[in-house]
Amino acid sequence: MTRVTKILLDEKDMPRQWYNIAADLPSGLKPPLGPDGKPISPDMLAPVFPMNLIEQEVSTQRWIDIPEEVLEILARWRPTPLHRAYALEKALKTPARIYYKNESVSPAGSHKPNTAVPQAWYNKQFGIKKLTTETGAGQWGSALAFACSLLGLECKVFMVRISFDQKPFRKLMMQTWGGICIPSPSNETAFGRKVLAETPDTPGSLGIAITEAIEAAVTDPTGQTRYSLGSVLNHVMLHQTIIGQEAKKQLKIAGEKLPDVVIACAGGGSNFAGLSFPFMIDKINGAKMDIIPVEPTSCPTLTRAPFVYDHGDTGKMTPLLPMHSLGAGFVAAPIHAGGLRYHGMAPLVSQAVIDGLASPMAIDQLECYKAGLLFARTEGIIPAPETTHAIAATVREAEKARLEGKEKVILFGFSGHGLMDLTGYDKYMSGQLTKHEMSEEEIQKLLKDVIATHPAP
Ligand SMILES: Cc1ncc(COP(=O)(O)O)c(C=O)c1O
C-alpha cells in the first residue's frame, strides 16, 4: 500500500502558540459596548470572567504562548489526525482531493475541549472554584465538565431544553465527569423563571441558557464562580486555532500546498475560526482560497442577518458585540444541530465576512443529513448533526469541481461525532424531518426589529 489515508503528527509537533487573527484583520475589530453605548473597559467583565482570560479577549498580540500544563492535557488526544477522504471522493466521482481534520477523537467527541481545557486552567490559576456555562447540543457542556474534572473545578451546565430532551446521554456524560446539568430555562435563576412564566413550552435557546449561566455565576455570594463560554468570544476563537495550525502542517506532509477551499460549520463560529484562521492569514496576504462557514437555513445568521451591535444573550447581560445577529430574542426552530441554533456569530468571524475573507453558505437540514449518511457509509464515522453542514458544503464543492473538471484541494472541519445524536438520524431515516428555511417574511420582521433597535457598528 503506497497511499496515505491519514496524516499524523508527533506530539512534539503540536503548536506551542495560539494564533490571534485580531492582529491581522484588515479593518481591525470593533470594541464591545456597554449599556451607555461606550466601549467597555476590561474590568467591567471581571465579575463574569477571570482577568487572565479577559487579557486574552482584548489582546491584539499575534501569537500567544500555550501554557505547558495545558499542552500536556491537550496531548492526550492531540495532534488530531488529518484524513484523506478517498472513499467519499470515489462516491462523488470528483477530481477534488478531500481532506478532513478529525476533531471527533477528543474525549468529549468534538473540538470543544480545545478551549474548555485552557479556560478551566486559567480560571483555576485565578483562584476560581466553580464554572457555569450553557450548552446547546451538549458537546460544549460535556467538554467543560471533562476539563473541570481534570482540573478539579466544579461545573454547572444549563442545557437548552430541546437538546436536553433529545440527547439524554450528553447529560449522563456531564454527570460522569462530575458536572451538574439542568434544562434551560430553569427555575434556578430569576431570568429562567421569567421565561418559563411567559412561555412555559419554549424549546429554549442558547441565548436564554447563556443568561441563566451568567446570572448563576455573578450571583454566587462567595465570588469564586465564573462563567465560561464555548464559542463566540475572541479568546475561544484563539484557543481553537491549534486545529488549523496542525492541518496546515499535515497538508504539507501530504504533499499539498494551500487548500483551494476551506469549509467548516458555524454556530458561534469557533471550529470554523479554529480551522480557517491559520489559513486566512495567507488569504489576507494574497493567496487565492474560498473559505466557507456553513450554517443552517433555519438559523441563517451570516447569510441573511445584518451586522449590528447586539447582546450575546437573551437577558442582555453581556455587552453589545459587533456581529451578524438575528436578534438576541431569536429562538431557532428545534433542529437537531443544536450547536448551530445561536442567534449571533463571533465578532471575529463576522468581521472576516465583512472584510470579504469568508463566503458563508446556508444549507437545509435534509441536505445535511443526506450528506451525513453518505459520509458515514463511505468514510465510516458518524458525524454530529452540526458537522453534517460542513460535509454537505463539501459535497457541493466536490460536485462543482467535477463539473469544472478541476483537481481542487478541499479541506473541511470534522468538528465532532454524532454517536450521542442518533435520534436525529432516526428521525431523518424514518422521514420525520422536514426542510426548514426561514421565510422572507420572518426575516424581514426580524430585521425590522434588530435593525431598528440596535446600533450599527
Ligand atoms: C460538533 C459541533 N460542531 C460545531 C458546533 C458549532 O459551534 P462552533 O461554531 O462554536 O464551532 C458545535 C456546537 O455545539 C458542535 O457541537
The ligand as an SDF file (V2000), in Angstrom:
LIG
                    3D

 16 16  0  0  0  0  0  0  0  0999 V2000
  -19.8200   19.0930   16.8440 C   0  0  0  0  0  0  0  0  0  0  0  0
  -20.0630   20.5610   16.8000 C   0  0  0  0  0  0  0  0  0  0  0  0
  -19.6740   21.2500   15.7250 N   0  0  0  0  0  0  0  0  0  0  0  0
  -19.8850   22.5740   15.6300 C   0  0  0  0  0  0  0  0  0  0  0  0
  -20.5350   23.2600   16.6350 C   0  0  0  0  0  0  0  0  0  0  0  0
  -20.7910   24.7130   16.4420 C   0  0  0  0  0  0  0  0  0  0  0  0
  -20.1410   25.5300   17.3390 O   0  0  0  0  0  0  0  0  0  0  0  0
  -18.9560   26.4630   16.8790 P   0  0  0  0  0  0  0  0  0  0  0  0
  -19.4970   27.3010   15.7610 O   0  0  0  0  0  0  0  0  0  0  0  0
  -18.5870   27.2380   18.0560 O   0  0  0  0  0  0  0  0  0  0  0  0
  -17.8860   25.5700   16.4180 O   0  0  0  0  0  0  0  0  0  0  0  0
  -20.9300   22.5980   17.7940 C   0  0  0  0  0  0  0  0  0  0  0  0
  -21.5760   23.3210   18.8910 C   0  0  0  0  0  0  0  0  0  0  0  0
  -22.1210   22.7940   19.7990 O   0  0  0  0  0  0  0  0  0  0  0  0
  -20.6920   21.2080   17.8740 C   0  0  0  0  0  0  0  0  0  0  0  0
  -21.0730   20.5230   18.9340 O   0  0  0  0  0  0  0  0  0  0  0  0
  1  2  1  0
  2  3  1  0
  2 15  2  0
  3  4  2  0
  4  5  1  0
  5  6  1  0
  5 12  2  0
  6  7  1  0
  7  8  1  0
  8  9  2  0
  8 10  1  0
  8 11  1  0
 12 13  1  0
 12 15  1  0
 13 14  2  0
 15 16  1  0
M  END
$$$$
